[in-house]
């Protein structure tokens, strides 16, 4: 509906699986095999702009990942599974049990700095939304661009003199301004 009225939409192709990732899966992409969001974008001649973001996974410690939560004793895991199964999936072609709405058990850690980068935009006006092969190819390109952005940010943040919370907080309190980050030319070094 948004696109048919010319509005902008924000989509997370990895959905719940990426948000509720497990231990050691920080910044991994869990996209479905179908290129449906590209087909919808092409149908309305929309531009796809990948946005890569890091920081949130570094701001919490996963004690139990979703699979471990489902295996909790005393009926707790069963209760979580039943709750997840009764949650309607966002994907029209999946069963409710195909997409687990089970968050990991986390403890907060020191807040990490968040970094964002907008990737190369992809124009879909020359793609026929019924051409599944072209849509699948563009889907792969969008996913690769997003992955490149994540990798660039992970590498570039190592050059951020204020990525450490205490140092950043001290700098901001003393100067009264946001602490600077890495130089922009640190990005795109993975190309």
Number of C-alpha atoms within 10 A of each C-alpha: 7 8 14 10 8 10 9 11 11 9 10 12 16 13 16 17 20 17 18 17 22 20 13 9 12 15 20 14 18 15 14 12 9 12 19 16 15 26 23 17 21 22 17 15 18 19 15 22 16 22 18 20 18 20 18 15 18 17 16 16 15 20 14 18 18 22 15 13 19 20 15 14 9 8 11 13 18 15 13 20 18 13 14 19 18 12 14 14 18 12 12 8 8 11 13 17 16 12 18 20 22 21 20 21 16 13 11 10 12 12 15 16 18 15 16 13 16 13 18 14 13 18 15 21 14 9 18 15 20 12 11 16 12 17 24 17 13 20 21 15 13 20 16 13 21 22 19 19 25 23 18 19 25 17 16 20 21 12 13 17 13 20 19 13 13 12 12 19 15 13 16 15 11 9 10 9 9 11 17 13 16 16 11 8 8 16 19 14 12 11 6
